Amino acid sequence: MKKAKIDPADLSRIVEMAWEDRTPFDAIMQSYGINESAVIDLMRQTMKPSSYRMWRKRVTGRATKHVALRSENVQRAYCPTQYKLK
């Protein structure tokens, strides 16, 4: 199966969203059509091994990265100070 080519600007934004604590994987899926496992693969490919391990340790099981684990009180997907698309 051939992987789709991702625009460099989109790739940069996906990596940024993956690093953000308050942006769930579902928001990346909704914005770019890339599921959690594809984001994990993308992060593995684009990061140094030590940075990837640190990121995985940080996001694994984090309630803010998984909508199903989030509190019902959280109604937004993005941090208020996060970069806004125009």
N, C-alpha and C positions, 0 to 999 in steps of 0.2 A: 504494500500500500504506500503510495506516494504522499509525503507530507506537504501541506499547503505552505506557500511562501508567505511570510508575515512581513509587512512593511516595517522598516526600522523604527519609525516613530511609534507604530502600534506596539512593537516588541518592547520598546522602552517603557511605554505606558503600562503594559501588562506586568512587566517586572516591578515597576513602581507600585502598582496596585497590590501585587502579591506581597510586597514587603510591608505595606501599610497594615497596621493591626486591626483597624476598624473596617476594612474593605473585605467582605466575605467572598469566597470563591464563586458564589452564585452571581455576584455583581460582575465579575470578570466574564462568566458564562453569558450573562445577559448582554454585556457590552460587546464582546468579541467572539462569542460562540465557542469558547475554549473551556472544556470541563476541568475539574480539579486535577485529574490525573495528567492531562495534557499540560497544565500549568506546572505541575511538579516536574515533568519531563523537560519542559522549556527552561525552567530554573536550573535544572541539573546541567543542561547543555550550555547555558550562558554564564554560569558563575564558576568561580574557583571552587574546588572541592571543599575546602574548609568553610567558605562562605555558604555553600549549599547546605552543608551539615548544620551550621548554625541556624540557617533559615528554617530547615525542616524541624529541628528541635523546638524552635520558637513557635511555629504554627501548628504543630501536631496537637490536636485536641483543644486548641484555643477556641473558646466559645465565640469570640468575635469574628473568626474566620469561617465559621460554619453556622449558617442561618438556623439550622435545627437545634443548635446548642445555645443560641442567643436568648436573652431575656425577652419576654413579650413586650416589655417597655421600650425596647429599641426599635424604632420605626424607620430609621434611615440606614442607608448602606454606606454612606461616606462620612468622613470626618468633616465638620463645618469649615475647617481651614484647608481642606484638600484642594488640590489643583482642579479647576473647573474647565470643562470643555466648552468651547464657544461655538 
